[in-house]
Amino acid sequence: MPEPINPVSMVVTELHPDLVRIADLIGIIDPPAMVRLEPDSVTGDPAPGAEARIADAAWMLGRQWQLGELTGENAGTVVGVEVSSRALPITGWAPLDDESVDLDDAPWRAWPEGALLEELVQDVSGFGREPGLRQSAEAGAQLVDLLLEAGEDDLASAVTAAHPLSLPPEPVDPSGALDPQGPRLLRVLGGAFPDGAAVLAALQAGDPPWLAGASADARAVLAGWRTWMTGAPESGGAWSTERLEYRFGLRFGGERDGGPAYFRATQFGSAQVRWSDLEWMPAAAPETPADAPPGTPVDTVATMLATPLRYPGMPADRYWQLEDGRVDLNAIEAQPTDLARLCLAEFAMTSGDDWLGVPVDGLLGAANQVRSVELIDNYGERTVSPALDDPGFTMYGVSSSSGARYPGLVLPPVADGLLVGEAVEEILFLRDEMANMAWAIEQTVVAPSGTPRSRSSEPPPQPDPWPASLTPEERVYRLQTAVPAHWIPLLPVSLTPGQVSLRKGALLRDDVPVEPIGVTLQPTPLTFPGEELPREGVALRAVPVLARRADGTYVRWTAYRVRTGRGEAASRLAWDSALAITDLRH
């Protein structure tokens, strides 16, 4: 009967015969003992040992059988992806109000080719219609330069003499102390350039006297300058002063190929339109404008290589690859009830290599849809990937009020970047609980010189005169305390039973209503729903905006920016006061 072989002795014998003798001497074969074996390279090259070569093919096949790698699944590896997509270009837009919020009764307009969404929606009517001295002088200087370049020196002089620059009077202070730049600009520019606004008004009214006998070249110059002055017609915008927000609707696609898709935004007051500002209206069916573009869908088929989806902390798919230590999924501390953490860790550790990153280019200014996704494996077989019907497994999707999601991504034709200038008008809407009303405070308005000025620098209202012979025993009756002119009252009214609204009013000064100077508060009547003016208030700014379209042309408009206010106000408005001489000293 052969002697049984010690397992330790067999392993050591396979490594090196000399190690067996050493092991016998130190006694690890019989009896067993704990030692540390330090391998030494005989040839001096440690590379073969570091490579960890496995020469036993049967052992490798056994491990593959043990891990289930020899099971015939006839599964190939995805090497390519073919994506079929469709883009519905934008074809129309409409400003909305409380009556047309469902889109069916909205005044739909055709979408101008190459237009930006901001220039149509954010354009505020009223700003720039009455340019100040600076704007009139710049327009006149442009006309003089064009005439001099065309050799029409006499006509340039005649226009300058016929329409001299003038400074409109300040509605609050005729002395001009509130707008010191106006007289300075008039002294510098007066007589050198004509009033551009006056020249444009004269041309629009007909042929002025100074145009008699003008050459064809001069008339061509004037026609080009007039086109430059008027520019694109105002869109009217979609601003709702009563709601202090933009409200508009968008239409993508035409009447064929599934019909158009409608979206709306009713609470938009930021700089750029985002996907979260839109709401899908699947039941909308308004009448299409006759001049609307056809909205022909743009179909695209893209074939690309299958790229595995990668994320930080993802387990490495190679045996000897070092994993990223910045995200340690194994360090997640989760209790048995923390199902969300456990599901996240399990998904990241076991299913991380089952996803592919497939980039699809979307068309700007269109509603983009992915029609189909086909996976191509290394055997050339095609497999159609089913659509994700789970509405919760989406990002950047636009949904309806009922929770249904639009099957695609909406990319409105927004500008890549906006240049915003100094605010030309600022209004602060605040509540005054002591007076049981609210105020619209005009902080900044456009001065006659064309530059913004602050209304807080206006002289305060003068108090009522007091009797000189007032004794301590006598009292004076004050009907109302004085309030600055740029504080426009908003009085509570009940237009609907159970709802309180705020309507613009006016304080009397010398029996004359004090009206606002800016453009925003000009409409009369002007009523704000009570929920639009919270306790923290609303800050409204009108700013000039400049952007570039896709074709490289520039476009300019004036837009509103809405921000949170600074809290409640204290106007110290009081009525029916009986004051003694001691009260007057305070």
C-alpha positions, 0 to 999 in steps of 0.5 A: 500500500503506497504511502499517502501524499501530504497535500502541502508536500505536493504543492511545495514539490510542484513549486521547486524541488529544493523547497521540499528539502527546506520544508523537511528541515523546518518541519512544515511537512510533518508535523505541520507548522505556520511559515511564510514562503517568499518566492525568489526568481531563479532567472532574475526576471519577476515578470512571469510570476507577476503575470499569474499564468495558469497552465492548467486548462482543465481547471480553467474549463472547470471554473467556467462550467462552475460560473455558468459560462459554458451554458449555450444561450446563443447570445451575442454582444451588442455592437451597434445601435440604430435609432429612428427619430422624428422632429416636429418643427414649431409652427405657431404661438399664441399669447394667453389670458384667463379666457384663452388658457385652454388654447382653443380660443387663443389668437394663434399666429404663424411662427416667423422663420428664424425667430427666437421664442424670447423675442416674440414672447418677452417683447413688451409693447410701449418701451421705445415708442417715445425715445429720449434725447439720447436715442433721438440724437443717435438715430439722427447721427446715423441718418447724417452719416448715411447722407454724408456718405452718399454725398448729400451734404445739403440735405443733411444740413436741411434735415438738421435745421428742420428738426432740431433736438429738444428736451422734453420736460420732466413731468415731476420737476420741470426745472430739470434737477432730477435729470441733469444729463438732459441739459448737458446732452442738449448743449453738446448735441443740439445743432449737430444732429437732427431729432431722429424721432421727429424725422421718422414721424415726418416721413411717416406722415408724408413727404416733408418740405425738405425732401422736395427735389431730393435725388433718387440716391437720397430717397434710397438712403432715407428708405433704408434708414426708415427701415432700420428705425422701425425694424421688425414689427412688435409682436405684442408679447405674451406679458400679463401685467395682472398676473405678473408673468408670461402666458403663451402657447406653442404649436409643433408640427402640422395637420398630418403625420399624427397631428400637431402637438400643443404646449402652454406656459402660464407661470413663466417669468425667468430669463429663458424658457425651460422644459419645466415651464411647459405643459402638454395639452393633448386635448387641445384642437384650436383652429390653425392659422391660414399662413402657418408653416406646413410643419413637415416632420424631419425624419432621421435614422442614425447608426452608431457604435454601442457605447456602454454607459459609464458612471462614477463608482461603476464596478470594473468589468475587467478582473485586473482593472482598478476601480474608482475610489471616489465613489464607494458603493460598498460604504453605503450605510443602509438599514433593512428599511432603507429600500431606496438605498438598497435598490440603488446599491444593488442596481449599481453593482449588478446591473451597471454593465447592462446599459448603453449610452445612445446619444441622439441629436435633437432639432432645436425649435422642434418636438423631438420623438424617438420612433424606434431603437434597434440593437445590432449584435456581433452576429448581425441580428437585429433586435427592436428595443421596446419603448419605456412605458413607465412614466416615472422613468423619464427625465426632462419630459413635459407632462400634462395636468393629468400626469401623462407625459409627452413621448419626446423632448421639447426643444423650444427655439431659445437663444444661446445667450442673452445680453441684458442691459441696465433696467429701464424700469423697476417696480416693487409690489408690496403689501401694507397691512397697517393701511389694509392695502398694497402699493406699487412703488415705481423705483426707476423710470426713463428720464427725458434724456433717455437714461434711467433715473431713480424716483426716490430722489424726487422731492417729498410731498410738502406737509399741510400748513399749520396755524401759527397761533396754535395753543397746547389746548387746541388740536388740528384735524388732519384728513390724510398723511402725505405719501410720495408720488411714486407710491401708487395705491392698490386698493382691495376690491371684491369682483368675485364673491369670496375673492379679494383683488387689488385694483390700481388707484390714485392719490389726489394732490391739489384735487388732481390724481397722481398718475404713474410715469412708467409704462407698466402701470399705465393700463387703466383699470388694472386689477391684480388677483390677490394671490399674485402679491404674496406677503414677501412682495414682487420685484419687477424689472424691465430690461433691454435684451440683445440676442443673435438668431441662428442666421447671425442677425441681431434682435433687440427687445425689452423684457420683464424679469420677476423676482421675490420682493423684500417684505411688507411696506410701511407707508405711514398712511393714516386718516382722520387724525386729531393732532396737538402741538406736541404731536407736531413737534414729533 
